[in-house]
Amino acid sequence: MPYFDKKKKKWKGVVKRESQRFTHAFQTKTEAKTWEVEKWKELENPKQTEIAMGFMMASNEYLDFCKLRFSSTTYGEKRKLCRDLRKRWGDIVVTDITPVMVMKHLEDRARKISDNA
């Protein structure tokens, strides 16, 4: 941000081109203030541009990521978990998955197999 240095009596952060003097981003303070007001409005009212992704697509993308980065044993465990969750939840939208749903799955798995599973 440009400011006036009182000791040196000189503007800091100001670019001077030929006979014009202006800040890096805006030529006038009015332009800067207008931009700032617009940005504040955008931040207060964000646009909803989320695309709903199904659990099937999300789990497939995750498994593709895991296949390259984990051992075959770890990948197999992750694949089994995704398969179990798909059977339980179907192709639900990812944003609709709640912590309660996850906890119920973990509780059922702990009862059927073990707490460490």
KOLVO-575008 format. One record per residue: residue in one letter; x negated, y negated, z of N, C-alpha, C in turn. Coordinates in steps of 0.2 Angstrom, whole numbers, plus 5000, padded with zeros to 4 digits. Layout:
<nodes>
<node r="a" n_X="X" n_Y="Y" n_Z="Z" ca_X="X" ca_Y="Y" ca_Z="Z" c_X="X" c_Y="Y" c_Z="Z"/>
...
</nodes>
This chain:
<nodes>
<node r="m" n_X="4996" n_Y="5006" n_Z="5000" ca_X="5000" ca_Y="5000" ca_Z="5000" c_X="4996" c_Y="4994" c_Z="5000"/>
<node r="p" n_X="4997" n_Y="4989" n_Z="4996" ca_X="4993" ca_Y="4983" ca_Z="4996" c_X="4994" c_Y="4979" c_Z="5002"/>
<node r="y" n_X="4989" n_Y="4975" n_Z="5004" ca_X="4990" ca_Y="4971" ca_Z="5010" c_X="4985" c_Y="4965" c_Z="5009"/>
<node r="f" n_X="4986" n_Y="4960" n_Z="5013" ca_X="4981" ca_Y="4954" ca_Z="5013" c_X="4977" c_Y="4954" c_Z="5018"/>
<node r="d" n_X="4970" n_Y="4955" n_Z="5017" ca_X="4965" ca_Y="4955" ca_Z="5022" c_X="4964" c_Y="4947" c_Z="5024"/>
<node r="k" n_X="4965" n_Y="4946" n_Z="5030" ca_X="4965" ca_Y="4939" ca_Z="5032" c_X="4958" c_Y="4936" c_Z="5033"/>
<node r="k" n_X="4953" n_Y="4941" n_Z="5035" ca_X="4946" ca_Y="4939" ca_Z="5036" c_X="4943" c_Y="4937" c_Z="5030"/>
<node r="k" n_X="4944" n_Y="4941" n_Z="5025" ca_X="4941" ca_Y="4940" ca_Z="5018" c_X="4945" c_Y="4936" c_Z="5014"/>
<node r="k" n_X="4951" n_Y="4935" n_Z="5016" ca_X="4956" ca_Y="4931" ca_Z="5012" c_X="4956" c_Y="4933" c_Z="5005"/>
<node r="k" n_X="4958" n_Y="4940" n_Z="5005" ca_X="4958" ca_Y="4943" ca_Z="4998" c_X="4963" c_Y="4949" c_Z="4999"/>
<node r="w" n_X="4967" n_Y="4950" n_Z="4993" ca_X="4971" ca_Y="4956" ca_Z="4993" c_X="4968" c_Y="4963" c_Z="4992"/>
<node r="k" n_X="4970" n_Y="4968" n_Z="4996" ca_X="4967" ca_Y="4974" ca_Z="4996" c_X="4972" c_Y="4979" c_Z="4992"/>
<node r="g" n_X="4970" n_Y="4983" n_Z="4988" ca_X="4974" ca_Y="4988" ca_Z="4985" c_X="4978" c_Y="4985" c_Z="4979"/>
<node r="v" n_X="4976" n_Y="4979" n_Z="4976" ca_X="4979" ca_Y="4976" ca_Z="4971" c_X="4975" c_Y="4976" c_Z="4965"/>
<node r="v" n_X="4978" n_Y="4978" n_Z="4959" ca_X="4974" ca_Y="4979" ca_Z="4953" c_X="4975" c_Y="4972" c_Z="4949"/>
<node r="k" n_X="4970" n_Y="4970" n_Z="4946" ca_X="4970" ca_Y="4963" ca_Z="4942" c_X="4969" c_Y="4965" c_Z="4935"/>
<node r="r" n_X="4973" n_Y="4964" n_Z="4931" ca_X="4972" ca_Y="4965" ca_Z="4924" c_X="4974" c_Y="4959" c_Z="4920"/>
<node r="e" n_X="4968" n_Y="4956" n_Z="4917" ca_X="4969" ca_Y="4950" ca_Z="4913" c_X="4971" c_Y="4945" c_Z="4918"/>
<node r="s" n_X="4977" n_Y="4941" n_Z="4916" ca_X="4980" ca_Y="4936" ca_Z="4920" c_X="4985" c_Y="4939" c_Z="4925"/>
<node r="q" n_X="4987" n_Y="4945" n_Z="4924" ca_X="4992" ca_Y="4948" ca_Z="4929" c_X="4989" c_Y="4951" c_Z="4935"/>
<node r="r" n_X="4992" n_Y="4950" n_Z="4940" ca_X="4990" ca_Y="4954" ca_Z="4947" c_X="4996" c_Y="4958" c_Z="4949"/>
<node r="f" n_X="4995" n_Y="4964" n_Z="4950" ca_X="5001" ca_Y="4968" ca_Z="4953" c_X="4998" c_Y="4974" c_Z="4956"/>
<node r="t" n_X="5003" n_Y="4978" n_Z="4960" ca_X="5001" ca_Y="4984" ca_Z="4964" c_X="5000" c_Y="4989" c_Z="4959"/>
<node r="h" n_X="4998" n_Y="4995" n_Z="4961" ca_X="4997" ca_Y="5001" ca_Z="4957" c_X="5003" c_Y="5003" c_Z="4954"/>
<node r="a" n_X="5009" n_Y="5004" n_Z="4957" ca_X="5015" ca_Y="5007" ca_Z="4955" c_X="5020" c_Y="5002" c_Z="4952"/>
<node r="f" n_X="5020" n_Y="4996" n_Z="4955" ca_X="5025" ca_Y="4991" ca_Z="4953" c_X="5022" c_Y="4984" c_Z="4952"/>
<node r="q" n_X="5026" n_Y="4981" n_Z="4947" ca_X="5023" ca_Y="4974" ca_Z="4945" c_X="5026" c_Y="4969" c_Z="4950"/>
<node r="t" n_X="5032" n_Y="4970" n_Z="4953" ca_X="5035" ca_Y="4965" ca_Z="4958" c_X="5037" c_Y="4969" c_Z="4964"/>
<node r="k" n_X="5038" n_Y="4965" n_Z="4969" ca_X="5040" ca_Y="4968" ca_Z="4975" c_X="5048" c_Y="4970" c_Z="4975"/>
<node r="t" n_X="5051" n_Y="4966" n_Z="4970" ca_X="5058" ca_Y="4968" ca_Z="4969" c_X="5059" c_Y="4975" c_Z="4966"/>
<node r="e" n_X="5055" n_Y="4977" n_Z="4961" ca_X="5054" ca_Y="4983" ca_Z="4958" c_X="5053" c_Y="4989" c_Z="4963"/>
<node r="a" n_X="5048" n_Y="4987" n_Z="4968" ca_X="5046" ca_Y="4992" ca_Z="4973" c_X="5052" c_Y="4993" c_Z="4978"/>
<node r="k" n_X="5055" n_Y="4988" n_Z="4980" ca_X="5061" ca_Y="4988" ca_Z="4984" c_X="5067" c_Y="4992" c_Z="4981"/>
<node r="t" n_X="5068" n_Y="4991" n_Z="4975" ca_X="5073" ca_Y="4994" ca_Z="4971" c_X="5072" c_Y="5002" c_Z="4971"/>
<node r="w" n_X="5066" n_Y="5004" n_Z="4969" ca_X="5064" ca_Y="5011" ca_Z="4969" c_X="5064" c_Y="5014" c_Z="4976"/>
<node r="e" n_X="5062" n_Y="5010" n_Z="4981" ca_X="5063" ca_Y="5013" ca_Z="4988" c_X="5070" c_Y="5014" c_Z="4990"/>
<node r="v" n_X="5074" n_Y="5010" n_Z="4988" ca_X="5082" ca_Y="5011" ca_Z="4990" c_X="5084" c_Y="5017" c_Z="4986"/>
<node r="e" n_X="5083" n_Y="5017" n_Z="4980" ca_X="5085" ca_Y="5023" ca_Z="4976" c_X="5082" c_Y="5030" c_Z="4979"/>
<node r="k" n_X="5076" n_Y="5030" n_Z="4981" ca_X="5073" ca_Y="5036" ca_Z="4984" c_X="5077" c_Y="5038" c_Z="4990"/>
<node r="w" n_X="5078" n_Y="5033" n_Z="4994" ca_X="5081" ca_Y="5034" ca_Z="5001" c_X="5088" c_Y="5037" c_Z="5000"/>
<node r="k" n_X="5092" n_Y="5034" n_Z="4994" ca_X="5099" ca_Y="5037" ca_Z="4993" c_X="5098" c_Y="5044" c_Z="4991"/>
<node r="e" n_X="5093" n_Y="5046" n_Z="4987" ca_X="5092" ca_Y="5053" ca_Z="4984" c_X="5090" c_Y="5058" c_Z="4990"/>
<node r="l" n_X="5086" n_Y="5055" n_Z="4995" ca_X="5085" ca_Y="5059" ca_Z="5001" c_X="5091" c_Y="5060" c_Z="5005"/>
<node r="e" n_X="5095" n_Y="5056" n_Z="5006" ca_X="5101" ca_Y="5056" ca_Z="5010" c_X="5106" c_Y="5061" c_Z="5007"/>
<node r="n" n_X="5107" n_Y="5061" n_Z="5000" ca_X="5111" ca_Y="5065" ca_Z="4997" c_X="5108" c_Y="5069" c_Z="4992"/>
<node r="p" n_X="5105" n_Y="5075" n_Z="4994" ca_X="5101" ca_Y="5079" ca_Z="4989" c_X="5106" c_Y="5083" c_Z="4985"/>
<node r="k" n_X="5104" n_Y="5084" n_Z="4978" ca_X="5108" ca_Y="5087" ca_Z="4973" c_X="5107" c_Y="5095" c_Z="4975"/>
<node r="q" n_X="5113" n_Y="5098" n_Z="4974" ca_X="5113" ca_Y="5105" ca_Z="4975" c_X="5111" c_Y="5108" c_Z="4968"/>
<node r="t" n_X="5105" n_Y="5110" n_Z="4968" ca_X="5103" ca_Y="5114" ca_Z="4962" c_X="5100" c_Y="5121" c_Z="4963"/>
<node r="e" n_X="5103" n_Y="5124" n_Z="4968" ca_X="5101" ca_Y="5131" ca_Z="4970" c_X="5105" c_Y="5135" c_Z="4965"/>
<node r="i" n_X="5101" n_Y="5140" n_Z="4963" ca_X="5104" ca_Y="5145" ca_Z="4959" c_X="5105" c_Y="5151" c_Z="4964"/>
<node r="a" n_X="5111" n_Y="5154" n_Z="4964" ca_X="5112" ca_Y="5160" ca_Z="4968" c_X="5109" c_Y="5166" c_Z="4965"/>
<node r="m" n_X="5105" n_Y="5169" n_Z="4970" ca_X="5101" ca_Y="5175" ca_Z="4967" c_X="5104" c_Y="5181" c_Z="4971"/>
<node r="g" n_X="5105" n_Y="5186" n_Z="4968" ca_X="5108" ca_Y="5192" ca_Z="4971" c_X="5103" c_Y="5196" c_Z="4974"/>
<node r="f" n_X="5105" n_Y="5200" n_Z="4979" ca_X="5100" ca_Y="5204" ca_Z="4983" c_X="5096" c_Y="5209" c_Z="4978"/>
<node r="m" n_X="5099" n_Y="5212" n_Z="4973" ca_X="5096" ca_Y="5216" ca_Z="4969" c_X="5090" c_Y="5213" c_Z="4965"/>
<node r="m" n_X="5091" n_Y="5207" n_Z="4962" ca_X="5086" ca_Y="5204" ca_Z="4959" c_X="5080" c_Y="5201" c_Z="4964"/>
<node r="a" n_X="5082" n_Y="5199" n_Z="4969" ca_X="5077" ca_Y="5197" ca_Z="4974" c_X="5073" c_Y="5203" c_Z="4976"/>
<node r="s" n_X="5076" n_Y="5208" n_Z="4978" ca_X="5072" ca_Y="5214" ca_Z="4980" c_X="5068" c_Y="5217" c_Z="4975"/>
<node r="n" n_X="5070" n_Y="5217" n_Z="4968" ca_X="5066" ca_Y="5219" ca_Z="4963" c_X="5060" c_Y="5215" c_Z="4962"/>
<node r="e" n_X="5061" n_Y="5208" n_Z="4962" ca_X="5055" ca_Y="5203" ca_Z="4962" c_X="5050" c_Y="5204" c_Z="4967"/>
<node r="y" n_X="5053" n_Y="5205" n_Z="4973" ca_X="5048" ca_Y="5207" ca_Z="4979" c_X="5045" c_Y="5213" c_Z="4978"/>
<node r="l" n_X="5048" n_Y="5218" n_Z="4976" ca_X="5044" ca_Y="5225" ca_Z="4975" c_X="5039" c_Y="5224" c_Z="4969"/>
<node r="d" n_X="5040" n_Y="5220" n_Z="4964" ca_X="5035" ca_Y="5219" ca_Z="4959" c_X="5029" c_Y="5216" c_Z="4962"/>
<node r="f" n_X="5030" n_Y="5211" n_Z="4966" ca_X="5025" ca_Y="5207" ca_Z="4970" c_X="5021" c_Y="5212" c_Z="4974"/>
<node r="c" n_X="5025" n_Y="5217" n_Z="4978" ca_X="5021" ca_Y="5221" ca_Z="4983" c_X="5017" c_Y="5227" c_Z="4979"/>
<node r="k" n_X="5020" n_Y="5229" n_Z="4973" ca_X="5016" ca_Y="5234" ca_Z="4970" c_X="5009" c_Y="5232" c_Z="4968"/>
<node r="l" n_X="5008" n_Y="5226" n_Z="4967" ca_X="5001" ca_Y="5224" ca_Z="4965" c_X="4997" c_Y="5223" c_Z="4971"/>
<node r="r" n_X="5000" n_Y="5222" n_Z="4977" ca_X="4996" ca_Y="5219" ca_Z="4982" c_X="4995" c_Y="5224" c_Z="4988"/>
<node r="f" n_X="4999" n_Y="5229" n_Z="4988" ca_X="4999" ca_Y="5234" ca_Z="4994" c_X="4998" c_Y="5241" c_Z="4992"/>
<node r="s" n_X="4996" n_Y="5245" n_Z="4997" ca_X="4994" ca_Y="5252" ca_Z="4995" c_X="5001" c_Y="5256" c_Z="4993"/>
<node r="s" n_X="5000" n_Y="5261" n_Z="4990" ca_X="5006" ca_Y="5265" ca_Z="4988" c_X="5010" c_Y="5267" c_Z="4994"/>
<node r="t" n_X="5007" n_Y="5269" n_Z="4999" ca_X="5011" ca_Y="5270" ca_Z="5005" c_X="5016" c_Y="5265" c_Z="5008"/>
<node r="t" n_X="5013" n_Y="5259" n_Z="5008" ca_X="5016" ca_Y="5253" ca_Z="5010" c_X="5022" c_Y="5251" c_Z="5005"/>
<node r="y" n_X="5020" n_Y="5252" n_Z="4999" ca_X="5025" ca_Y="5250" ca_Z="4994" c_X="5031" c_Y="5255" c_Z="4994"/>
<node r="g" n_X="5029" n_Y="5261" n_Z="4995" ca_X="5035" ca_Y="5266" ca_Z="4996" c_X="5039" c_Y="5264" c_Z="5002"/>
<node r="e" n_X="5036" n_Y="5262" n_Z="5007" ca_X="5040" ca_Y="5260" ca_Z="5013" c_X="5045" c_Y="5254" c_Z="5012"/>
<node r="k" n_X="5042" n_Y="5249" n_Z="5008" ca_X="5046" ca_Y="5243" ca_Z="5006" c_X="5051" c_Y="5245" c_Z="5001"/>
<node r="r" n_X="5050" n_Y="5250" n_Z="4997" ca_X="5055" ca_Y="5252" ca_Z="4992" c_X="5061" c_Y="5255" c_Z="4995"/>
<node r="k" n_X="5059" n_Y="5260" n_Z="5000" ca_X="5064" ca_Y="5263" ca_Z="5004" c_X="5069" c_Y="5258" c_Z="5008"/>
<node r="l" n_X="5066" n_Y="5253" n_Z="5011" ca_X="5069" ca_Y="5248" ca_Z="5014" c_X="5074" c_Y="5244" c_Z="5010"/>
<node r="c" n_X="5072" n_Y="5242" n_Z="5004" ca_X="5076" ca_Y="5239" ca_Z="4999" c_X="5082" c_Y="5243" c_Z="4997"/>
<node r="r" n_X="5080" n_Y="5250" n_Z="4996" ca_X="5085" ca_Y="5254" ca_Z="4993" c_X="5091" c_Y="5255" c_Z="4999"/>
<node r="d" n_X="5089" n_Y="5256" n_Z="5005" ca_X="5093" ca_Y="5257" ca_Z="5011" c_X="5098" c_Y="5250" c_Z="5011"/>
<node r="l" n_X="5095" n_Y="5244" n_Z="5011" ca_X="5099" ca_Y="5238" ca_Z="5011" c_X="5103" c_Y="5237" c_Z="5005"/>
<node r="r" n_X="5101" n_Y="5239" n_Z="4999" ca_X="5106" ca_Y="5239" ca_Z="4994" c_X="5112" c_Y="5243" c_Z="4995"/>
<node r="k" n_X="5111" n_Y="5249" n_Z="4997" ca_X="5116" ca_Y="5254" ca_Z="4999" c_X="5121" c_Y="5251" c_Z="5004"/>
<node r="r" n_X="5118" n_Y="5248" n_Z="5009" ca_X="5122" ca_Y="5245" ca_Z="5014" c_X="5126" c_Y="5238" c_Z="5012"/>
<node r="w" n_X="5122" n_Y="5234" n_Z="5009" ca_X="5125" ca_Y="5227" ca_Z="5007" c_X="5128" c_Y="5227" c_Z="5000"/>
<node r="g" n_X="5125" n_Y="5231" n_Z="4996" ca_X="5127" ca_Y="5230" ca_Z="4989" c_X="5123" c_Y="5224" c_Z="4986"/>
<node r="d" n_X="5126" n_Y="5221" n_Z="4980" ca_X="5122" ca_Y="5215" ca_Z="4977" c_X="5125" c_Y="5209" c_Z="4980"/>
<node r="i" n_X="5124" n_Y="5208" n_Z="4986" ca_X="5126" ca_Y="5202" ca_Z="4990" c_X="5121" c_Y="5196" c_Z="4988"/>
<node r="v" n_X="5124" n_Y="5190" n_Z="4988" ca_X="5120" ca_Y="5184" ca_Z="4986" c_X="5115" c_Y="5183" c_Z="4992"/>
<node r="v" n_X="5109" n_Y="5181" n_Z="4991" ca_X="5104" ca_Y="5181" ca_Z="4996" c_X="5106" c_Y="5176" c_Z="5002"/>
<node r="t" n_X="5108" n_Y="5171" n_Z="5000" ca_X="5110" ca_Y="5165" ca_Z="5005" c_X="5116" c_Y="5168" c_Z="5009"/>
<node r="d" n_X="5119" n_Y="5173" n_Z="5008" ca_X="5125" ca_Y="5175" ca_Z="5012" c_X="5122" c_Y="5180" c_Z="5017"/>
<node r="i" n_X="5116" n_Y="5182" n_Z="5017" ca_X="5113" ca_Y="5187" ca_Z="5022" c_X="5112" c_Y="5183" c_Z="5028"/>
<node r="t" n_X="5115" n_Y="5186" n_Z="5034" ca_X="5115" ca_Y="5182" ca_Z="5040" c_X="5110" c_Y="5186" c_Z="5045"/>
<node r="p" n_X="5107" n_Y="5183" n_Z="5050" ca_X="5103" ca_Y="5187" ca_Z="5055" c_X="5107" c_Y="5192" c_Z="5058"/>
<node r="v" n_X="5114" n_Y="5192" n_Z="5059" ca_X="5118" ca_Y="5197" ca_Z="5062" c_X="5118" c_Y="5203" c_Z="5058"/>
<node r="m" n_X="5118" n_Y="5202" n_Z="5051" ca_X="5118" ca_Y="5208" ca_Z="5047" c_X="5111" c_Y="5212" c_Z="5047"/>
<node r="v" n_X="5106" n_Y="5208" n_Z="5048" ca_X="5099" ca_Y="5211" ca_Z="5048" c_X="5098" c_Y="5215" c_Z="5055"/>
<node r="m" n_X="5101" n_Y="5211" n_Z="5060" ca_X="5100" ca_Y="5215" ca_Z="5067" c_X="5104" c_Y="5221" c_Z="5067"/>
<node r="k" n_X="5110" n_Y="5221" n_Z="5064" ca_X="5114" ca_Y="5227" ca_Z="5064" c_X="5111" c_Y="5233" c_Z="5060"/>
<node r="h" n_X="5108" n_Y="5231" n_Z="5055" ca_X="5104" ca_Y="5236" ca_Z="5051" c_X="5098" c_Y="5239" c_Z="5056"/>
<node r="l" n_X="5094" n_Y="5234" n_Z="5059" ca_X="5089" ca_Y="5237" ca_Z="5063" c_X="5091" c_Y="5241" c_Z="5069"/>
<node r="e" n_X="5097" n_Y="5239" n_Z="5072" ca_X="5100" ca_Y="5243" ca_Z="5077" c_X="5102" c_Y="5250" c_Z="5075"/>
<node r="d" n_X="5105" n_Y="5250" n_Z="5069" ca_X="5107" ca_Y="5257" ca_Z="5067" c_X="5101" c_Y="5261" c_Z="5065"/>
<node r="r" n_X="5096" n_Y="5258" n_Z="5062" ca_X="5090" ca_Y="5262" ca_Z="5061" c_X="5086" c_Y="5264" c_Z="5067"/>
<node r="a" n_X="5086" n_Y="5260" n_Z="5072" ca_X="5083" ca_Y="5262" ca_Z="5078" c_X="5087" c_Y="5268" c_Z="5082"/>
<node r="r" n_X="5094" n_Y="5268" n_Z="5081" ca_X="5098" ca_Y="5273" ca_Z="5084" c_X="5097" c_Y="5280" c_Z="5080"/>
<node r="k" n_X="5097" n_Y="5279" n_Z="5073" ca_X="5096" ca_Y="5285" ca_Z="5069" c_X="5089" c_Y="5288" c_Z="5069"/>
<node r="i" n_X="5084" n_Y="5284" n_Z="5069" ca_X="5077" ca_Y="5287" ca_Z="5068" c_X="5073" c_Y="5285" c_Z="5074"/>
<node r="s" n_X="5071" n_Y="5279" n_Z="5075" ca_X="5067" ca_Y="5277" ca_Z="5081" c_X="5067" c_Y="5270" c_Z="5081"/>
<node r="d" n_X="5064" n_Y="5267" n_Z="5087" ca_X="5063" ca_Y="5260" ca_Z="5088" c_X="5057" c_Y="5258" c_Z="5083"/>
<node r="n" n_X="5053" n_Y="5262" n_Z="5082" ca_X="5047" ca_Y="5260" ca_Z="5078" c_X="5048" c_Y="5261" c_Z="5071"/>
<node r="a" n_X="5053" n_Y="5264" n_Z="5068" ca_X="5054" ca_Y="5265" ca_Z="5061" c_X="5056" c_Y="5258" c_Z="5058"/>
</nodes>
